[in-house]
Amino acid sequence: MVKKWKVAPDVAGATFMAAGGSAPEFFTSIIGACLAESDVGFGTIVGSAVFNVLFVLGACGVAAKEPIPLTWWPLFRDCSFYIVGLGLLALFASTRAA
């Protein structure tokens, strides 16, 4: 799809690959939150995101056969959106007593 639609590699990595990697956790969260009516949704979302950021990226760096050249922009972009996303999750998940 990426080659067919001529999507830039940076955009492809941030959308298609991330969506594919997070799809199992997303559906587990939906089933846990809607059908089982439990709090597994929040724990799965936050825990999976932290695991993906820390472990998966670290394992890719360790497994690389040669150094991977990185710039500051992807890290800044990802951390910024991650902070905003967690902030929104905390805002919407908080309950206020009347």
N, C-alpha and C positions, 0 to 999 in steps of 0.2 A: 504494500500500500504506500509506503514511504517513497519508494522509487517511482511508482506510477503517478502519484500526486505531486512529485518533485518537492517534497517537504525537506527543509533544512535539517541536518543531523541534530542540531541543538534543540529544535522544536520537537523533532521525533522522540528524542530521549526524554523530554519533559512531559510529553503527553502520551503517546502510544505505549511506550515501554513502561511508564509509570502506571498507566491504567491496567495493563496486563499483569504487572507485578502485584497490584493491590486488589485485583478483582476477587480473589478467594476471600480475603479479609472483609471486603465490602459485603459480599453475600452472606458470610457468616454473621456479620453485624446485623444485617437486615433480618435474618431468620431469628437471631437471638433477641433482638429488640422488639420485633413485631409479633412473631408467632409464640415464642417462649416467654415474652414479656419479662425479660431479665436485664440486668445492667451489663451483660457481656458486650454490648455494642460499643460503649465508650472505652472499655479496657482493651478491646480488640483493635479499635482504631488507633488509639494512642500508642499502645504497645507495638503494634505492627509498624507504625511509622517510625518509631524510635529504632526498632530492629533494622528496618530497611536503611535508614540513614547511617547508623553506626556500623552494624555488622556486615551487611551486604556490600556497601561501598568499601569498607576496610578489607574484606576478603578479596574483592576485585583488585585492589591495590597490591595486596600481598601476592596474588596469583599472576600478576602481570609479569611478562618475561623481560620487559624493558621499562624504564621510567615513563610514567604517563605525564605529558606536559599539561599543566593546569593553569588557568588564569583565575583571577579573583572574582570575576563576574558570576560564574555558575554557583559558587559557594554563597556569595552574597544574595543572589536571587533566590536560591533554594531556602536558605536560612530565613530570609525575610518573609517569604510566603508561609513557611512552616510556623514561624512565630505568630503571624496574623491568623493562620488557620487554628492553631491551638488557643489563641485568645478568643476567637469566635466560638470555638467549641466550649470553652469554659463559660463564656457569657450565656450561651443558649442552654447549657446543661445545668446552670445554677438555678436553684429553686429559692424563692423568697417567700417567707411566711407573711401572711396578711396581717 
